[in-house]
């Protein structure tokens, strides 16, 4: 996740909200309660995330994040195999 955040220049707060929304499936209201911020602030953060990543829908973020994580996993597996 850290690599994904670095690639897309997400702030720590944006990364946190991305995980809560995309990975855990929390609604904006649930996120606002958990993070003690307004729903409007959650929407603003999610809009910033989508703009940075270049998608128009929060639903598009899950496959991008999943592909990135799987790609990173494959690269680390190949590195590990070469070391042995």
N, C-alpha and C positions, 0 to 999 in steps of 0.2 A: 504494500500500500504506500509506503514511504516513497518508493521509486516512482509510482504513478503520480503522486502528489508533486514530487520534484519536477518530473517531466512537464507537467501542466501548470506548474508554478502556483499551486494551491496553498493557501495559508493553512496554519494548523487548525483553525476554526472551520474552514471550508472542508478540510479533510475529515474532521470529526462529523460534520453534518452529512457529508457524502456517505460515510460508513453507516450512520444511523438511518439514512433514507434508503440507500441502495442495497446495502448488505442486510440490515435488520428489517427493512420495510416499514419503518415508522412513518406515520403521517406527519404533516407539518405541525399539527397541533401537538402530537406526542413529542416531537422534537423540541418544540417551544417550551413545553412543560419540563422536559428533562434538562434542557440547557438554560432554563430560566431567562428566556428571551421571547420577544413577541413573535407571533406567526408572520407578521410582515418582515421582520428581520430574517426569519428562516427563509422566506420566499426570496428576499434580496440575495442572501448567500447562495441559494440554489441557482438563481439566475446568473450570478457571477461565475459560479462553477461551470454552468452550461456554456456561457460565453467563452470562458478560457479554453474549454475542451472542444468547442465548436459543434455542439449538438443543440437541438431545439426542444428536446423532451427529456425529462428525468428518466423515463423508461429506456432511453437509448444509452444511458450511462452504464447500466449493469453489464451489457455485453462487452462494452469497451473495457471496463474494469476487469472483467473475467478474462478476456483475451490477453490483456496486459499481464495479469498475474500468471496465467498459464504459460505465456511466452517467457516470462522471467524464470518460472520454475524450470522450463525446458532448458534454458540457457545455463542455469545453475547445475542442472543434472549433467549436462554435457561437460561442463568444467570439472565436475567431480569425477566423472568417468575418465577424463583425460589424465587426471592426477594419479589414478590408481595404476 
